Amino acid sequence: MSDEERAPPKGYTYHVSTEQLRVFARLSYEQRFAWLESTRAFLVAAATPETIERVRRLRRGETVVEPHAGSPPTS
């Protein structure tokens, strides 16, 4: 196995159990929407200024990845 194959995944992972999916599936549409809205509100409140700017750039269709130092400029 190569080092690349052994490396931990980048970013993050999240596991949802079958039971968690069943519980969510039993919620009414109103309850699901309330859960979604409260999660969105939490994420907005917890977002750093940098994260907020990245989201704005994505919504405008712009890149969010800054070029590495020494990379040729892109236009």
SENUZA-725667 format. One record per residue: residue number from 1; residue in three letters; x, y, z of N, C-alpha, C in turn. Coordinates in Angstrom, 2 decimals, always signed. Example, Ala and Ser with C-alpha at 12.3 -4.5 7.8 and 13.67 -1.06 7.14 Angstrom:
% residues 2
+-----+-----+---------+---------+---------+---------+---------+---------+---------+---------+---------+
:   i :  aa :     npx :     npy :     npz :    capx :    capy :    capz :     cpx :     cpy :     cpz :
+-----+-----+---------+---------+---------+---------+---------+---------+---------+---------+---------+
:   1 : ALA :  +13.19 :   -5.69 :   +7.80 :  +12.30 :   -4.50 :   +7.80 :  +13.20 :   -3.30 :   +7.80 :
:   2 : SER :  +12.85 :   -2.25 :   +7.08 :  +13.67 :   -1.06 :   +7.14 :  +12.90 :   +0.03 :   +7.87 :
+-----+-----+---------+---------+---------+---------+---------+---------+---------+---------+---------+
END
This chain:
% residues 75
+-----+-----+---------+---------+---------+---------+---------+---------+---------+---------+---------+
:   i :  aa :     npx :     npy :     npz :    capx :    capy :    capz :     cpx :     cpy :     cpz :
+-----+-----+---------+---------+---------+---------+---------+---------+---------+---------+---------+
:   1 : MET :   +0.85 :   -1.18 :   +0.00 :   +0.00 :   +0.00 :   +0.00 :   +0.90 :   +1.24 :   +0.00 :
:   2 : SER :   +0.61 :   +2.19 :   -0.88 :   +1.42 :   +3.40 :   -0.97 :   +1.10 :   +4.35 :   +0.18 :
:   3 : ASP :   +2.01 :   +5.33 :   +0.39 :   +1.77 :   +6.34 :   +1.43 :   +0.47 :   +7.08 :   +1.17 :
:   4 : GLU :   +0.18 :   +7.34 :   -0.11 :   -1.04 :   +8.08 :   -0.46 :   -2.28 :   +7.29 :   -0.06 :
:   5 : GLU :   -2.25 :   +5.97 :   -0.24 :   -3.40 :   +5.14 :   +0.12 :   -3.57 :   +5.04 :   +1.63 :
:   6 : ARG :   -2.47 :   +5.17 :   +2.39 :   -2.53 :   +5.09 :   +3.84 :   -2.86 :   +6.42 :   +4.49 :
:   7 : ALA :   -2.72 :   +7.50 :   +3.75 :   -2.94 :   +8.83 :   +4.32 :   -4.39 :   +8.98 :   +4.74 :
:   8 : PRO :   -4.61 :   +9.66 :   +5.86 :   -6.00 :   +9.90 :   +6.27 :   -6.71 :  +10.78 :   +5.26 :
:   9 : PRO :   -8.02 :  +10.66 :   +5.16 :   -8.74 :  +11.51 :   +4.19 :   -8.59 :  +12.97 :   +4.55 :
:  10 : LYS :   -8.57 :  +13.80 :   +3.53 :   -8.50 :  +15.25 :   +3.76 :   -9.88 :  +15.76 :   +4.11 :
:  11 : GLY :   -9.92 :  +16.90 :   +4.74 :  -11.21 :  +17.46 :   +5.13 :  -11.73 :  +16.75 :   +6.35 :
:  12 : TYR :  -12.95 :  +16.31 :   +6.30 :  -13.53 :  +15.60 :   +7.43 :  -14.49 :  +14.55 :   +6.92 :
:  13 : THR :  -14.78 :  +13.61 :   +7.78 :  -15.78 :  +12.59 :   +7.45 :  -16.83 :  +12.60 :   +8.55 :
:  14 : TYR :  -17.98 :  +12.09 :   +8.23 :  -19.07 :  +12.04 :   +9.19 :  -19.88 :  +10.79 :   +8.91 :
:  15 : HIS :  -20.12 :  +10.01 :   +9.91 :  -20.87 :   +8.77 :   +9.76 :  -22.29 :   +8.95 :  +10.31 :
:  16 : VAL :  -23.26 :   +8.53 :   +9.53 :  -24.65 :   +8.54 :   +9.97 :  -25.11 :   +7.08 :  +10.01 :
:  17 : SER :  -25.56 :   +6.67 :  +11.17 :  -26.00 :   +5.28 :  +11.32 :  -27.36 :   +5.06 :  +10.65 :
:  18 : THR :  -27.66 :   +3.81 :  +10.42 :  -28.97 :   +3.45 :   +9.87 :  -30.07 :   +3.92 :  +10.80 :
:  19 : GLU :  -29.86 :   +3.78 :  +12.10 :  -30.87 :   +4.21 :  +13.08 :  -31.07 :   +5.72 :  +13.01 :
:  20 : GLN :  -30.00 :   +6.49 :  +12.87 :  -30.14 :   +7.95 :  +12.75 :  -30.95 :   +8.31 :  +11.51 :
:  21 : LEU :  -30.72 :   +7.60 :  +10.42 :  -31.50 :   +7.84 :   +9.20 :  -32.97 :   +7.50 :   +9.41 :
:  22 : ARG :  -33.23 :   +6.42 :  +10.12 :  -34.62 :   +6.04 :  +10.40 :  -35.33 :   +7.10 :  +11.24 :
:  23 : VAL :  -34.63 :   +7.60 :  +12.26 :  -35.22 :   +8.64 :  +13.12 :  -35.54 :   +9.87 :  +12.28 :
:  24 : PHE :  -34.61 :  +10.29 :  +11.44 :  -34.84 :  +11.47 :  +10.61 :  -36.00 :  +11.23 :   +9.64 :
:  25 : ALA :  -36.09 :  +10.03 :   +9.09 :  -37.16 :   +9.70 :   +8.14 :  -38.53 :   +9.76 :   +8.81 :
:  26 : ARG :  -38.60 :   +9.54 :  +10.12 :  -39.88 :   +9.57 :  +10.83 :  -40.33 :  +10.99 :  +11.15 :
:  27 : LEU :  -39.45 :  +11.97 :  +11.00 :  -39.84 :  +13.35 :  +11.28 :  -40.80 :  +13.85 :  +10.21 :
:  28 : SER :  -41.68 :  +14.74 :  +10.60 :  -42.57 :  +15.38 :   +9.62 :  -41.74 :  +16.34 :   +8.77 :
:  29 : TYR :  -42.31 :  +16.78 :   +7.66 :  -41.59 :  +17.75 :   +6.82 :  -41.32 :  +19.03 :   +7.59 :
:  30 : GLU :  -42.25 :  +19.43 :   +8.42 :  -42.06 :  +20.64 :   +9.23 :  -40.90 :  +20.47 :  +10.20 :
:  31 : GLN :  -40.81 :  +19.29 :  +10.83 :  -39.71 :  +19.03 :  +11.76 :  -38.37 :  +18.98 :  +11.03 :
:  32 : ARG :  -38.36 :  +18.39 :   +9.85 :  -37.12 :  +18.34 :   +9.06 :  -36.69 :  +19.75 :   +8.68 :
:  33 : PHE :  -37.65 :  +20.57 :   +8.27 :  -37.31 :  +21.94 :   +7.89 :  -36.80 :  +22.72 :   +9.10 :
:  34 : ALA :  -37.42 :  +22.54 :  +10.26 :  -36.96 :  +23.22 :  +11.48 :  -35.54 :  +22.79 :  +11.82 :
:  35 : TRP :  -35.24 :  +21.50 :  +11.67 :  -33.88 :  +21.01 :  +11.92 :  -32.90 :  +21.66 :  +10.94 :
:  36 : LEU :  -33.29 :  +21.68 :   +9.68 :  -32.42 :  +22.27 :   +8.65 :  -32.18 :  +23.75 :   +8.93 :
:  37 : GLU :  -33.22 :  +24.48 :   +9.26 :  -33.09 :  +25.91 :   +9.53 :  -32.24 :  +26.17 :  +10.76 :
:  38 : SER :  -32.41 :  +25.38 :  +11.82 :  -31.59 :  +25.60 :  +13.02 :  -30.12 :  +25.26 :  +12.74 :
:  39 : THR :  -29.88 :  +24.26 :  +11.92 :  -28.50 :  +23.92 :  +11.55 :  -27.89 :  +25.03 :  +10.72 :
:  40 : ARG :  -28.65 :  +25.58 :   +9.77 :  -28.16 :  +26.68 :   +8.95 :  -27.83 :  +27.89 :   +9.82 :
:  41 : ALA :  -28.71 :  +28.21 :  +10.76 :  -28.49 :  +29.35 :  +11.64 :  -27.22 :  +29.15 :  +12.48 :
:  42 : PHE :  -27.01 :  +27.94 :  +12.96 :  -25.79 :  +27.65 :  +13.72 :  -24.55 :  +27.84 :  +12.86 :
:  43 : LEU :  -24.58 :  +27.31 :  +11.64 :  -23.42 :  +27.43 :  +10.76 :  -23.12 :  +28.88 :  +10.41 :
:  44 : VAL :  -24.15 :  +29.67 :  +10.19 :  -23.95 :  +31.10 :   +9.91 :  -23.33 :  +31.78 :  +11.13 :
:  45 : ALA :  -23.84 :  +31.48 :  +12.32 :  -23.32 :  +32.11 :  +13.54 :  -21.88 :  +31.69 :  +13.83 :
:  46 : ALA :  -21.52 :  +30.47 :  +13.46 :  -20.19 :  +29.95 :  +13.76 :  -19.16 :  +30.25 :  +12.67 :
:  47 : ALA :  -19.61 :  +30.72 :  +11.52 :  -18.70 :  +30.93 :  +10.39 :  -17.72 :  +32.06 :  +10.66 :
:  48 : THR :  -16.48 :  +31.84 :  +10.24 :  -15.47 :  +32.89 :  +10.33 :  -15.67 :  +33.86 :   +9.18 :
:  49 : PRO :  -15.12 :  +35.06 :   +9.27 :  -15.21 :  +36.00 :   +8.14 :  -14.65 :  +35.40 :   +6.85 :
:  50 : GLU :  -13.59 :  +34.60 :   +6.97 :  -13.01 :  +33.98 :   +5.78 :  -13.99 :  +33.00 :   +5.14 :
:  51 : THR :  -14.68 :  +32.22 :   +5.96 :  -15.66 :  +31.27 :   +5.44 :  -16.81 :  +32.00 :   +4.76 :
:  52 : ILE :  -17.28 :  +33.06 :   +5.37 :  -18.37 :  +33.85 :   +4.78 :  -17.95 :  +34.40 :   +3.42 :
:  53 : GLU :  -16.72 :  +34.88 :   +3.31 :  -16.23 :  +35.40 :   +2.03 :  -16.13 :  +34.29 :   +0.99 :
:  54 : ARG :  -15.68 :  +33.11 :   +1.40 :  -15.62 :  +31.99 :   +0.45 :  -17.01 :  +31.64 :   -0.08 :
:  55 : VAL :  -17.99 :  +31.63 :   +0.80 :  -19.37 :  +31.33 :   +0.38 :  -19.85 :  +32.39 :   -0.60 :
:  56 : ARG :  -19.58 :  +33.65 :   -0.32 :  -19.98 :  +34.73 :   -1.24 :  -19.32 :  +34.55 :   -2.60 :
:  57 : ARG :  -18.04 :  +34.20 :   -2.59 :  -17.34 :  +34.00 :   -3.86 :  -17.94 :  +32.83 :   -4.64 :
:  58 : LEU :  -18.26 :  +31.75 :   -3.96 :  -18.88 :  +30.61 :   -4.63 :  -20.22 :  +30.99 :   -5.25 :
:  59 : ARG :  -21.01 :  +31.76 :   -4.52 :  -22.32 :  +32.18 :   -5.04 :  -22.18 :  +33.05 :   -6.28 :
:  60 : ARG :  -21.08 :  +33.79 :   -6.37 :  -20.84 :  +34.63 :   -7.56 :  -20.18 :  +33.83 :   -8.68 :
:  61 : GLY :  -19.90 :  +32.55 :   -8.43 :  -19.27 :  +31.71 :   -9.44 :  -17.77 :  +31.89 :   -9.52 :
:  62 : GLU :  -17.19 :  +32.48 :   -8.49 :  -15.74 :  +32.72 :   -8.47 :  -15.03 :  +31.56 :   -7.77 :
:  63 : THR :  -13.72 :  +31.51 :   -7.97 :  -12.92 :  +30.49 :   -7.31 :  -12.74 :  +30.83 :   -5.84 :
:  64 : VAL :  -12.57 :  +29.81 :   -5.04 :  -12.32 :  +30.04 :   -3.62 :  -10.92 :  +29.59 :   -3.22 :
:  65 : VAL :  -10.20 :  +29.02 :   -4.16 :   -8.85 :  +28.53 :   -3.88 :   -7.87 :  +29.60 :   -4.31 :
:  66 : GLU :   -7.06 :  +30.03 :   -3.36 :   -6.04 :  +31.02 :   -3.68 :   -4.87 :  +30.31 :   -4.36 :
:  67 : PRO :   -4.26 :  +30.95 :   -5.38 :   -3.10 :  +30.33 :   -6.02 :   -1.93 :  +30.24 :   -5.04 :
:  68 : HIS :   -1.11 :  +29.22 :   -5.22 :   +0.08 :  +29.07 :   -4.38 :   +1.10 :  +30.14 :   -4.74 :
:  69 : ALA :   +1.91 :  +30.51 :   -3.78 :   +2.97 :  +31.49 :   -4.03 :   +3.87 :  +30.93 :   -5.13 :
:  70 : GLY :   +4.20 :  +31.75 :   -6.08 :   +5.06 :  +31.33 :   -7.18 :   +4.30 :  +30.76 :   -8.36 :
:  71 : SER :   +3.00 :  +30.54 :   -8.21 :   +2.20 :  +30.03 :   -9.32 :   +1.93 :  +31.16 :  -10.30 :
:  72 : PRO :   +1.84 :  +30.83 :  -11.58 :   +1.52 :  +31.89 :  -12.54 :   +0.12 :  +32.42 :  -12.30 :
:  73 : PRO :   -0.10 :  +33.70 :  -12.49 :   -1.43 :  +34.27 :  -12.27 :   -2.44 :  +33.71 :  -13.27 :
:  74 : THR :   -3.68 :  +33.59 :  -12.82 :   -4.76 :  +33.16 :  -13.71 :   -5.71 :  +34.31 :  -13.89 :
:  75 : SER :   -6.29 :  +34.40 :  -15.07 :   -7.23 :  +35.48 :  -15.34 :   -8.54 :  +34.92 :  -15.80 :
+-----+-----+---------+---------+---------+---------+---------+---------+---------+---------+---------+
END
